[in-house]
Amino acid sequence: MRQAVVGDARFDIVAFDQNRGVATARNYAVSTSTEPWIAFVDADDVLDDAYLSSMKHFVECFPGFDMYHCNLYVVSPGVKKDVLFSEKTEPWSTTFPEILDECVLALGGTWVRRDVFEALGGFHEEYLCEDYDFFIRFVVKGYTQIMNPLALYSYRLRPQVSRSSDAVASAYAVSDLLGSLEQDTRLSLSDRALVTQARAKRIASIASLETAVALERQASLLREKLASIFGPSLADVMVRTIHVVSPLIRPIRKRLIERHARTHIAERTGTD
């Protein structure tokens, strides 16, 4: 990146000597800038060539909002590329219940007014889910946002990197955040009830996420063991086969266990 912008007076690169997290990096970068609008892009994502001109035109067509988003592509490893909100053709805004249910706002490609960002105190650097926390505080304060239906930003999923552990940690962080929000007296009783429902849903999802992490670790250990015996290529084929066959075997195994349990009980009670 440094080589790409060297000699271009439009760019300033600021950096820390060590990794201090994305929230700290973003806050510091914003503090060194001067323009009235702030835009975000992650290092591993890609902006469309027309991103700046299209977003500028969108802001001019729909003035008066505090935050502007664009639709985005989700790029999977390989060639798969899907528009996240493919059903949307007109600009729209996200409601408080929608953002509670799921973080449907993406930070990448977002424009936010500098005075609003500063009034909210930027990103909370102690939170793992700093973007979700920022959007929640933004909406609670009554600021407004609108989404451009054009996909101008490509969010790239990282290949061969487990996201399950990240998902569990994020679920806990969001649950804690919603727990704090439940006590926020600025919200109406009905909105606080929505927060309670959203938190209960998040808590319920943690168990399944932790199960997914455990299964993922087991699969990784199994793949390593098979690879040491049969080689990596054959191990991958065997693990994929196990994934396909397991759902078919599981109900049979369950019925056998249940039959064994009934037989055991009958023998103990002397019944048929």
PASEBA-1860 file (N, C-alpha, C; in nm, 3 decimals):
! residues 272
1> MRQAVVGD> 0.082/-0.119/0.000/0.000/0.000/0.000/0.086/0.125/0.000 ~ 0.193/0.121/0.079/0.282/0.237/0.083/0.337/0.269/-0.055 ~ 0.377/0.164/-0.130/0.431/0.185/-0.263/0.326/0.243/-0.358 ~ 0.199/0.204/-0.338/0.093/0.248/-0.429/0.064/0.397/-0.414 ~ 0.084/0.455/-0.295/0.045/0.593/-0.271/0.164/0.685/-0.250 ~ 0.287/0.634/-0.262/0.405/0.718/-0.241/0.406/0.834/-0.339 ~ 0.428/0.952/-0.287/0.431/1.071/-0.371/0.296/1.132/-0.400 ~ 0.187/1.069/-0.354/0.052/1.120/-0.376/0.011/1.199/-0.252
9> ARFDIVAF> -0.001/1.331/-0.267/-0.028/1.419/-0.152/-0.166/1.397/-0.092 ~ -0.252/1.323/-0.162/-0.386/1.298/-0.108/-0.385/1.197/0.005 ~ -0.275/1.123/0.021/-0.270/1.015/0.119/-0.168/1.042/0.229 ~ -0.208/1.009/0.351/-0.117/1.007/0.465/-0.126/0.869/0.528 ~ -0.014/0.807/0.552/-0.013/0.675/0.617/0.033/0.692/0.761 ~ -0.049/0.646/0.853/-0.013/0.650/0.995/-0.013/0.506/1.045 ~ 0.079/0.475/1.134/0.091/0.337/1.181/0.148/0.334/1.322 ~ 0.117/0.227/1.394/0.173/0.203/1.527/0.293/0.109/1.515
17> DQNRGVAT> 0.376/0.110/1.618/0.490/0.019/1.621/0.447/-0.125/1.644 ~ 0.330/-0.143/1.708/0.277/-0.276/1.733/0.126/-0.276/1.715 ~ 0.070/-0.396/1.697/-0.074/-0.410/1.674/-0.151/-0.374/1.801 ~ -0.237/-0.272/1.792/-0.317/-0.230/1.906/-0.466/-0.247/1.881 ~ -0.500/-0.320/1.775/-0.640/-0.348/1.747/-0.700/-0.250/1.647 ~ -0.806/-0.296/1.578/-0.865/-0.214/1.472/-0.934/-0.090/1.526 ~ -0.997/-0.100/1.644/-1.069/0.017/1.698/-0.972/0.130/1.729 ~ -0.859/0.098/1.791/-0.758/0.199/1.822/-0.700/0.258/1.695
25> ARNYAVST> -0.672/0.172/1.597/-0.616/0.219/1.470/-0.712/0.314/1.399 ~ -0.840/0.278/1.397/-0.938/0.363/1.330/-0.953/0.497/1.401 ~ -0.964/0.492/1.533/-0.978/0.617/1.609/-0.859/0.710/1.585 ~ -0.740/0.653/1.586/-0.620/0.735/1.566/-0.617/0.793/1.425 ~ -0.651/0.711/1.325/-0.651/0.758/1.187/-0.751/0.874/1.170 ~ -0.868/0.860/1.231/-0.969/0.966/1.222/-0.917/1.094/1.288 ~ -0.848/1.080/1.401/-0.798/1.197/1.474/-0.693/1.275/1.394 ~ -0.628/1.209/1.298/-0.525/1.277/1.219/-0.582/1.336/1.090
33> STEPWIAF> -0.710/1.308/1.061/-0.772/1.357/0.938/-0.849/1.486/0.966 ~ -0.893/1.551/0.859/-0.956/1.683/0.875/-1.088/1.701/0.800 ~ -1.120/1.609/0.709/-1.239/1.628/0.625/-1.368/1.602/0.702 ~ -1.482/1.659/0.655/-1.609/1.643/0.728/-1.670/1.504/0.719 ~ -1.626/1.422/0.624/-1.678/1.287/0.610/-1.567/1.185/0.633 ~ -1.601/1.075/0.698/-1.507/0.967/0.725/-1.558/0.841/0.655 ~ -1.470/0.772/0.583/-1.506/0.646/0.516/-1.412/0.537/0.565 ~ -1.464/0.415/0.573/-1.387/0.302/0.625/-1.372/0.193/0.520
41> VDADDVLD> -1.253/0.133/0.515/-1.229/0.016/0.431/-1.127/-0.070/0.503 ~ -1.155/-0.200/0.513/-1.062/-0.293/0.578/-0.950/-0.331/0.481 ~ -0.838/-0.372/0.539/-0.718/-0.396/0.459/-0.736/-0.510/0.359 ~ -0.819/-0.609/0.391/-0.832/-0.724/0.302/-0.955/-0.716/0.212 ~ -1.019/-0.600/0.207/-1.137/-0.582/0.123/-1.104/-0.491/0.005 ~ -1.200/-0.478/-0.087/-1.173/-0.405/-0.211/-1.287/-0.309/-0.241 ~ -1.253/-0.186/-0.278/-1.351/-0.087/-0.320/-1.368/-0.093/-0.472 ~ -1.492/-0.078/-0.517/-1.519/-0.067/-0.660/-1.453/0.060/-0.714
49> DAYLSSMK> -1.413/0.056/-0.840/-1.347/0.173/-0.900/-1.435/0.297/-0.893 ~ -1.567/0.277/-0.897/-1.661/0.391/-0.896/-1.712/0.422/-0.755 ~ -1.651/0.363/-0.654/-1.701/0.377/-0.516/-1.714/0.523/-0.475 ~ -1.607/0.601/-0.483/-1.610/0.739/-0.433/-1.708/0.825/-0.512 ~ -1.704/0.817/-0.644/-1.794/0.901/-0.725/-1.940/0.859/-0.705 ~ -1.965/0.728/-0.695/-2.103/0.680/-0.675/-2.157/0.719/-0.539 ~ -2.075/0.705/-0.434/-2.119/0.743/-0.300/-2.139/0.893/-0.289 ~ -2.053/0.971/-0.351/-2.069/1.117/-0.350/-2.200/1.156/-0.417
57> HFVECFPG> -2.231/1.091/-0.530/-2.357/1.118/-0.599/-2.476/1.077/-0.513 ~ -2.463/0.964/-0.443/-2.572/0.916/-0.357/-2.598/1.014/-0.243 ~ -2.492/1.066/-0.183/-2.507/1.164/-0.074/-2.576/1.291/-0.125 ~ -2.540/1.332/-0.246/-2.601/1.452/-0.304/-2.748/1.430/-0.337 ~ -2.784/1.308/-0.375/-2.923/1.277/-0.410/-3.010/1.260/-0.285 ~ -2.949/1.216/-0.175/-3.023/1.191/-0.050/-2.953/1.265/0.065 ~ -2.961/1.398/0.065/-2.889/1.474/0.167/-2.958/1.465/0.304 ~ -2.882/1.501/0.407/-2.941/1.515/0.540/-2.924/1.398/0.633
65> FDMYHCNL> -2.864/1.288/0.586/-2.843/1.173/0.673/-2.706/1.184/0.741 ~ -2.693/1.115/0.853/-2.569/1.120/0.930/-2.471/1.010/0.891 ~ -2.522/0.905/0.828/-2.438/0.793/0.786/-2.492/0.734/0.657 ~ -2.399/0.700/0.567/-2.436/0.641/0.439/-2.361/0.509/0.422 ~ -2.434/0.406/0.378/-2.375/0.275/0.351/-2.394/0.242/0.204 ~ -2.319/0.143/0.158/-2.345/0.088/0.025/-2.365/-0.062/0.037 ~ -2.437/-0.117/-0.057/-2.450/-0.262/-0.065/-2.311/-0.321/-0.092 ~ -2.294/-0.449/-0.069/-2.161/-0.507/-0.086/-2.165/-0.648/-0.140
73> YVVSPGVK> -2.054/-0.684/-0.200/-2.033/-0.821/-0.244/-1.968/-0.900/-0.131 ~ -2.010/-1.024/-0.114/-1.941/-1.117/-0.025/-1.865/-1.215/-0.114 ~ -1.732/-1.209/-0.106/-1.647/-1.287/-0.196/-1.591/-1.406/-0.120 ~ -1.634/-1.525/-0.158/-1.585/-1.648/-0.098/-1.455/-1.689/-0.166 ~ -1.374/-1.774/-0.099/-1.251/-1.824/-0.163/-1.283/-1.887/-0.297 ~ -1.206/-1.852/-0.398/-1.234/-1.900/-0.533/-1.298/-1.790/-0.616 ~ -1.409/-1.820/-0.678/-1.470/-1.725/-0.770/-1.610/-1.681/-0.727 ~ -1.661/-1.738/-0.620/-1.797/-1.707/-0.579/-1.807/-1.563/-0.531
81> KDVLFSEK> -1.907/-1.490/-0.579/-1.926/-1.350/-0.545/-2.075/-1.320/-0.540 ~ -2.127/-1.292/-0.421/-2.270/-1.271/-0.405/-2.296/-1.131/-0.351 ~ -2.405/-1.069/-0.397/-2.447/-0.941/-0.341/-2.521/-0.969/-0.210 ~ -2.482/-0.902/-0.103/-2.537/-0.932/0.029/-2.687/-0.908/0.034 ~ -2.730/-0.790/-0.013/-2.873/-0.758/-0.013/-2.921/-0.755/-0.158 ~ -2.924/-0.873/-0.220/-2.955/-0.880/-0.362/-3.100/-0.843/-0.393 ~ -3.187/-0.852/-0.290/-3.329/-0.824/-0.313/-3.360/-0.674/-0.309 ~ -3.263/-0.593/-0.267/-3.287/-0.450/-0.252/-3.256/-0.375/-0.381
89> TEPWSTTF> -3.351/-0.291/-0.424/-3.331/-0.211/-0.544/-3.347/-0.062/-0.517 ~ -3.401/-0.026/-0.401/-3.421/0.113/-0.363/-3.347/0.141/-0.232 ~ -3.309/0.267/-0.207/-3.243/0.299/-0.080/-3.332/0.264/0.039 ~ -3.270/0.225/0.150/-3.347/0.190/0.269/-3.266/0.221/0.394 ~ -3.337/0.230/0.506/-3.274/0.252/0.636/-3.300/0.132/0.726 ~ -3.207/0.105/0.815/-3.219/-0.008/0.908/-3.283/0.039/1.037 ~ -3.380/-0.035/1.088/-3.451/0.003/1.210/-3.379/-0.052/1.333 ~ -3.417/0.001/1.449/-3.357/-0.044/1.575/-3.380/-0.193/1.599
97> PEILDECV> -3.502/-0.246/1.581/-3.521/-0.391/1.599/-3.436/-0.474/1.505 ~ -3.417/-0.427/1.381/-3.338/-0.503/1.284/-3.192/-0.513/1.325 ~ -3.137/-0.402/1.373/-2.995/-0.405/1.412/-2.976/-0.481/1.543 ~ -3.080/-0.486/1.627/-3.071/-0.568/1.748/-3.068/-0.715/1.712 ~ -3.150/-0.753/1.614/-3.161/-0.894/1.577/-3.032/-0.945/1.516 ~ -2.966/-0.860/1.438/-2.841/-0.899/1.373/-2.772/-0.773/1.324 ~ -2.638/-0.777/1.324/-2.564/-0.659/1.277/-2.571/-0.654/1.125 ~ -2.679/-0.593/1.075/-2.702/-0.591/0.930/-2.632/-0.473/0.864
105> LALGGTWV> -2.564/-0.389/0.944/-2.488/-0.278/0.889/-2.341/-0.320/0.884 ~ -2.277/-0.294/0.771/-2.135/-0.326/0.756/-2.054/-0.198/0.764 ~ -1.943/-0.203/0.836/-1.859/-0.084/0.850/-1.786/-0.053/0.720 ~ -1.744/-0.157/0.649/-1.673/-0.135/0.524/-1.760/-0.061/0.423 ~ -1.704/0.042/0.363/-1.778/0.121/0.265/-1.868/0.226/0.324 ~ -1.868/0.239/0.458/-1.957/0.334/0.526/-1.897/0.474/0.529 ~ -1.983/0.575/0.508/-1.947/0.715/0.530/-2.023/0.764/0.653 ~ -1.954/0.832/0.743/-2.018/0.889/0.860/-1.967/1.032/0.880
113> RRDVFEAL> -2.057/1.120/0.923/-2.018/1.259/0.947/-1.917/1.265/1.062 ~ -1.812/1.344/1.042/-1.708/1.355/1.145/-1.765/1.404/1.278 ~ -1.853/1.504/1.275/-1.905/1.559/1.401/-1.987/1.454/1.476 ~ -2.055/1.365/1.403/-2.131/1.258/1.466/-2.037/1.155/1.526 ~ -1.934/1.118/1.450/-1.836/1.022/1.500/-1.771/1.072/1.629 ~ -1.735/1.199/1.630/-1.670/1.256/1.748/-1.768/1.269/1.864 ~ -1.894/1.304/1.835/-1.994/1.316/1.941/-2.019/1.183/2.010 ~ -2.006/1.073/1.934/-2.025/0.939/1.990/-1.899/0.886/2.058
121> GGFHEEYL> -1.789/0.963/2.048/-1.665/0.919/2.111/-1.590/0.814/2.032 ~ -1.621/0.802/1.901/-1.552/0.705/1.818/-1.584/0.562/1.858 ~ -1.491/0.472/1.830/-1.508/0.332/1.864/-1.462/0.307/2.008 ~ -1.537/0.225/2.080/-1.494/0.183/2.213/-1.384/0.078/2.196 ~ -1.265/0.110/2.236/-1.149/0.026/2.207/-1.144/-0.100/2.293 ~ -1.224/-0.104/2.400/-1.222/-0.221/2.487/-1.317/-0.330/2.440 ~ -1.399/-0.303/2.336/-1.498/-0.399/2.290/-1.445/-0.480/2.172 ~ -1.474/-0.610/2.173/-1.441/-0.693/2.058/-1.532/-0.659/1.940
129> CEDYDFFI> -1.659/-0.632/1.968/-1.757/-0.600/1.863/-1.772/-0.448/1.852 ~ -1.660/-0.381/1.826/-1.659/-0.234/1.829/-1.748/-0.171/1.724 ~ -1.764/-0.237/1.608/-1.849/-0.181/1.503/-1.997/-0.193/1.539 ~ -2.036/-0.309/1.591/-2.176/-0.328/1.633/-2.210/-0.232/1.747 ~ -2.119/-0.217/1.842/-2.139/-0.123/1.953/-2.158/0.019/1.900 ~ -2.077/0.058/1.801/-2.087/0.192/1.745/-2.223/0.212/1.678 ~ -2.268/0.114/1.599/-2.397/0.126/1.532/-2.512/0.134/1.633 ~ -2.504/0.055/1.739/-2.608/0.059/1.843/-2.614/0.199/1.905
137> RFVVKGYT> -2.501/0.253/1.945/-2.499/0.386/2.007/-2.546/0.492/1.908 ~ -2.512/0.475/1.781/-2.555/0.567/1.676/-2.707/0.571/1.667 ~ -2.770/0.454/1.663/-2.916/0.446/1.650/-2.986/0.495/1.777 ~ -2.933/0.456/1.895/-2.994/0.497/2.022/-2.994/0.649/2.036 ~ -2.890/0.713/1.986/-2.880/0.860/1.994/-2.974/0.931/1.896 ~ -3.037/0.855/1.808/-3.133/0.914/1.716/-3.074/0.962/1.585 ~ -2.950/0.926/1.556/-2.891/0.964/1.428/-2.951/0.879/1.316 ~ -2.938/0.927/1.194/-3.006/0.863/1.080/-2.905/0.806/0.981
145> QIMNPLAL> -2.945/0.697/0.915/-2.858/0.634/0.815/-2.942/0.583/0.699 ~ -2.876/0.567/0.584/-2.943/0.519/0.463/-2.846/0.433/0.384 ~ -2.901/0.334/0.315/-2.819/0.238/0.240/-2.835/0.257/0.091 ~ -2.723/0.266/0.020/-2.720/0.270/-0.125/-2.734/0.126/-0.177 ~ -2.834/0.096/-0.261/-2.853/-0.042/-0.307/-2.743/-0.091/-0.401 ~ -2.660/0.000/-0.453/-2.552/-0.043/-0.542/-2.441/-0.111/-0.461 ~ -2.395/-0.225/-0.510/-2.283/-0.296/-0.445/-2.153/-0.235/-0.494 ~ -2.083/-0.166/-0.403/-1.961/-0.093/-0.438/-1.841/-0.137/-0.356
153> YSYRLRPQ> -1.862/-0.240/-0.275/-1.759/-0.282/-0.179/-1.754/-0.434/-0.177 ~ -1.635/-0.491/-0.183/-1.621/-0.637/-0.180/-1.562/-0.680/-0.047 ~ -1.642/-0.754/0.028/-1.598/-0.810/0.156/-1.545/-0.949/0.130 ~ -1.416/-0.971/0.156/-1.353/-1.098/0.122/-1.344/-1.188/0.244 ~ -1.402/-1.306/0.232/-1.390/-1.407/0.336/-1.251/-1.467/0.330 ~ -1.189/-1.483/0.445/-1.052/-1.534/0.448/-1.051/-1.685/0.423 ~ -0.970/-1.732/0.327/-0.963/-1.877/0.301/-0.884/-1.950/0.408 ~ -0.930/-2.072/0.438/-0.859/-2.162/0.528/-0.833/-2.102/0.666
161> VSRSSDAV> -0.922/-2.015/0.710/-0.909/-1.958/0.843/-1.039/-1.982/0.918 ~ -1.030/-2.043/1.035/-1.150/-2.072/1.113/-1.208/-1.944/1.169 ~ -1.339/-1.924/1.150/-1.406/-1.808/1.205/-1.498/-1.847/1.321 ~ -1.503/-1.978/1.354/-1.594/-2.023/1.460/-1.556/-1.967/1.595 ~ -1.426/-1.972/1.629/-1.381/-1.918/1.757/-1.410/-1.769/1.766 ~ -1.388/-1.697/1.654/-1.420/-1.555/1.650/-1.570/-1.534/1.673 ~ -1.652/-1.620/1.615/-1.797/-1.606/1.628/-1.841/-1.626/1.772 ~ -1.781/-1.722/1.843/-1.816/-1.745/1.983/-1.778/-1.624/2.067
169> ASAYAVSD> -1.655/-1.575/2.049/-1.611/-1.458/2.125/-1.699/-1.338/2.096 ~ -1.736/-1.320/1.969/-1.822/-1.208/1.933/-1.961/-1.222/1.994 ~ -2.013/-1.346/1.998/-2.145/-1.369/2.056/-2.147/-1.332/2.204 ~ -2.042/-1.370/2.275/-2.031/-1.331/2.416/-2.022/-1.179/2.430 ~ -1.942/-1.116/2.344/-1.925/-0.970/2.351/-2.056/-0.898/2.323 ~ -2.130/-0.945/2.222/-2.259/-0.884/2.189/-2.358/-0.904/2.303 ~ -2.357/-1.024/2.364/-2.445/-1.051/2.478/-2.418/-0.955/2.592 ~ -2.289/-0.932/2.621/-2.252/-0.837/2.728/-2.298/-0.695/2.692
177> LLGSLEQD> -2.279/-0.658/2.565/-2.319/-0.526/2.521/-2.470/-0.506/2.536 ~ -2.548/-0.606/2.495/-2.694/-0.596/2.505/-2.737/-0.596/2.651 ~ -2.660/-0.666/2.737/-2.690/-0.664/2.880/-2.678/-0.525/2.938 ~ -2.577/-0.450/2.894/-2.561/-0.311/2.937/-2.673/-0.224/2.882 ~ -2.712/-0.253/2.757/-2.815/-0.174/2.692/-2.952/-0.194/2.759 ~ -2.973/-0.311/2.819/-3.098/-0.338/2.889/-3.122/-0.238/3.003 ~ -3.013/-0.184/3.057/-3.022/-0.092/3.170/-3.025/0.055/3.127 ~ -3.022/0.078/2.996/-3.015/0.215/2.944/-3.152/0.282/2.956
185> TRLSLSDR> -3.162/0.378/3.044/-3.291/0.444/3.070/-3.332/0.539/2.958 ~ -3.242/0.564/2.864/-3.280/0.649/2.750/-3.376/0.576/2.658 ~ -3.378/0.445/2.666/-3.467/0.366/2.582/-3.605/0.356/2.644 ~ -3.704/0.345/2.559/-3.839/0.323/2.608/-3.850/0.181/2.662 ~ -3.955/0.156/2.739/-3.974/0.022/2.794/-3.991/-0.082/2.683 ~ -4.058/-0.043/2.575/-4.078/-0.137/2.464/-3.945/-0.169/2.396 ~ -3.858/-0.067/2.379/-3.728/-0.091/2.318/-3.640/-0.176/2.409 ~ -3.649/-0.153/2.539/-3.570/-0.235/2.632/-3.618/-0.380/2.631
193> ALVTQARA> -3.747/-0.398/2.610/-3.800/-0.535/2.597/-3.744/-0.602/2.472 ~ -3.729/-0.525/2.364/-3.669/-0.578/2.242/-3.524/-0.618/2.265 ~ -3.453/-0.536/2.343/-3.313/-0.567/2.376/-3.306/-0.698/2.454 ~ -3.396/-0.715/2.551/-3.399/-0.838/2.630/-3.421/-0.960/2.542 ~ -3.514/-0.949/2.447/-3.541/-1.060/2.355/-3.418/-1.089/2.268 ~ -3.354/-0.983/2.219/-3.236/-1.000/2.133/-3.122/-1.066/2.211 ~ -3.106/-1.027/2.337/-2.999/-1.085/2.419/-3.026/-1.233/2.446 ~ -3.151/-1.266/2.474/-3.187/-1.406/2.497/-3.155/-1.490/2.373
201> KRIASIAS> -3.182/-1.436/2.257/-3.154/-1.507/2.132/-3.004/-1.527/2.115 ~ -2.925/-1.425/2.147/-2.779/-1.436/2.136/-2.725/-1.542/2.232 ~ -2.775/-1.540/2.355/-2.728/-1.637/2.454/-2.760/-1.779/2.409 ~ -2.879/-1.796/2.352/-2.918/-1.929/2.304/-2.829/-1.977/2.191 ~ -2.775/-1.884/2.113/-2.692/-1.924/1.999/-2.551/-1.963/2.040 ~ -2.509/-1.921/2.161/-2.371/-1.947/2.202/-2.344/-2.097/2.215 ~ -2.441/-2.172/2.268/-2.421/-2.317/2.286/-2.395/-2.386/2.153 ~ -2.474/-2.351/2.052/-2.454/-2.414/1.920/-2.322/-2.373/1.858
209> LETAVALE> -2.282/-2.246/1.882/-2.153/-2.199/1.830/-2.038/-2.273/1.896 ~ -2.048/-2.292/2.028/-1.941/-2.364/2.099/-1.935/-2.510/2.053 ~ -2.050/-2.568/2.024/-2.052/-2.705/1.971/-1.983/-2.710/1.835 ~ -2.007/-2.607/1.753/-1.944/-2.600/1.621/-1.793/-2.591/1.634 ~ -1.746/-2.515/1.733/-1.602/-2.502/1.755/-1.542/-2.636/1.796 ~ -1.611/-2.706/1.887/-1.562/-2.837/1.932/-1.555/-2.935/1.816 ~ -1.660/-2.938/1.733/-1.661/-3.028/1.619/-1.551/-2.992/1.518 ~ -1.529/-2.862/1.503/-1.425/-2.817/1.411/-1.287/-2.861/1.459
217> RQASLLRE> -1.265/-2.852/1.590/-1.137/-2.897/1.646/-1.120/-3.048/1.629 ~ -1.228/-3.123/1.653/-1.221/-3.268/1.634/-1.189/-3.303/1.490 ~ -1.253/-3.233/1.397/-1.227/-3.257/1.254/-1.083/-3.226/1.219 ~ -1.029/-3.118/1.277/-0.890/-3.079/1.251/-0.793/-3.184/1.303 ~ -0.821/-3.235/1.425/-0.734/-3.339/1.482/-0.743/-3.468/1.401 ~ -0.866/-3.502/1.357/-0.885/-3.621/1.276/-0.810/-3.608/1.144 ~ -0.818/-3.491/1.081/-0.750/-3.469/0.954/-0.598/-3.482/0.971 ~ -0.546/-3.426/1.081/-0.402/-3.436/1.106/-0.359/-3.581/1.124
225> KLASIFGP> -0.438/-3.658/1.200/-0.404/-3.798/1.224/-0.409/-3.878/1.095 ~ -0.515/-3.860/1.017/-0.528/-3.932/0.891/-0.416/-3.892/0.793 ~ -0.382/-3.763/0.794/-0.276/-3.715/0.704/-0.143/-3.779/0.737 ~ -0.119/-3.800/0.867/0.007/-3.861/0.909/0.015/-4.008/0.865 ~ -0.102/-4.071/0.845/-0.104/-4.212/0.806/-0.116/-4.229/0.655 ~ -0.209/-4.155/0.592/-0.241/-4.176/0.451/-0.194/-4.063/0.360 ~ -0.146/-3.953/0.418/-0.108/-3.838/0.336/-0.218/-3.735/0.329 ~ -0.184/-3.605/0.305/-0.283/-3.495/0.309/-0.397/-3.510/0.210
233> SLADVMVR> -0.368/-3.550/0.087/-0.473/-3.557/-0.016/-0.580/-3.660/0.018 ~ -0.536/-3.780/0.054/-0.631/-3.885/0.089/-0.704/-3.852/0.218 ~ -0.635/-3.786/0.311/-0.699/-3.746/0.438/-0.813/-3.649/0.411 ~ -0.794/-3.554/0.320/-0.900/-3.458/0.287/-1.022/-3.530/0.229 ~ -0.998/-3.629/0.142/-1.108/-3.705/0.083/-1.183/-3.782/0.190 ~ -1.110/-3.842/0.282/-1.172/-3.922/0.389/-1.255/-3.834/0.482 ~ -1.202/-3.716/0.516/-1.276/-3.625/0.605/-1.403/-3.576/0.538 ~ -1.394/-3.544/0.407/-1.514/-3.500/0.335/-1.618/-3.612/0.332
241> TIHVVSPL> -1.573/-3.735/0.314/-1.665/-3.850/0.313/-1.734/-3.865/0.447 ~ -1.658/-3.848/0.554/-1.715/-3.857/0.689/-1.822/-3.751/0.709 ~ -1.796/-3.628/0.659/-1.895/-3.520/0.672/-2.024/-3.555/0.599 ~ -2.011/-3.623/0.484/-2.129/-3.660/0.405/-2.206/-3.772/0.472 ~ -2.132/-3.872/0.525/-2.195/-3.992/0.579/-2.251/-3.969/0.720 ~ -2.188/-3.883/0.797/-2.228/-3.864/0.938/-2.376/-3.833/0.957 ~ -2.435/-3.741/0.880/-2.579/-3.714/0.899/-2.667/-3.835/0.871 ~ -2.619/-3.927/0.786/-2.697/-4.048/0.756/-2.685/-4.151/0.869
249> IRPIRKRL> -2.566/-4.157/0.929/-2.542/-4.256/1.035/-2.604/-4.212/1.168 ~ -2.606/-4.081/1.192/-2.648/-4.030/1.324/-2.788/-4.079/1.365 ~ -2.892/-4.069/1.280/-3.025/-4.118/1.324/-3.028/-4.269/1.347 ~ -2.950/-4.346/1.268/-2.943/-4.491/1.290/-2.879/-4.521/1.425 ~ -2.771/-4.451/1.453/-2.703/-4.468/1.581/-2.796/-4.432/1.697 ~ -2.874/-4.325/1.679/-2.966/-4.283/1.784/-3.071/-4.390/1.812 ~ -3.125/-4.451/1.704/-3.227/-4.556/1.720/-3.169/-4.680/1.789 ~ -3.045/-4.715/1.754/-2.981/-4.830/1.818/-2.960/-4.806/1.967
257> IERHARTH> -2.918/-4.683/2.002/-2.899/-4.648/2.143/-3.032/-4.654/2.218 ~ -3.138/-4.600/2.155/-3.270/-4.602/2.218/-3.319/-4.745/2.237 ~ -3.297/-4.832/2.135/-3.339/-4.973/2.145/-3.262/-5.044/2.257 ~ -3.133/-5.016/2.265/-3.052/-5.076/2.371/-3.102/-5.031/2.508 ~ -3.137/-4.903/2.518/-3.186/-4.850/2.646/-3.317/-4.916/2.686 ~ -3.409/-4.935/2.587/-3.537/-5.000/2.617/-3.515/-5.145/2.661 ~ -3.423/-5.215/2.591/-3.394/-5.354/2.627/-3.336/-5.363/2.768 ~ -3.247/-5.271/2.800/-3.183/-5.269/2.932/-3.288/-5.245/3.042
265> IAERTGTD> -3.380/-5.153/3.016/-3.485/-5.123/3.114/-3.577/-5.243/3.131 ~ -3.610/-5.309/3.020/-3.698/-5.428/3.026/-3.635/-5.540/3.107 ~ -3.505/-5.559/3.086/-3.436/-5.664/3.162/-3.432/-5.634/3.310 ~ -3.418/-5.507/3.345/-3.411/-5.468/3.486/-3.548/-5.477/3.554 ~ -3.655/-5.450/3.476/-3.789/-5.447/3.534/-3.866/-5.577/3.512 ~ -3.814/-5.663/3.428/-3.882/-5.789/3.398/-4.000/-5.773/3.308 ~ -4.002/-5.664/3.227/-4.112/-5.640/3.133/-4.065/-5.669/2.992 ~ -4.163/-5.681/2.899/-4.128/-5.706/2.759/-4.108/-5.574/2.687
END
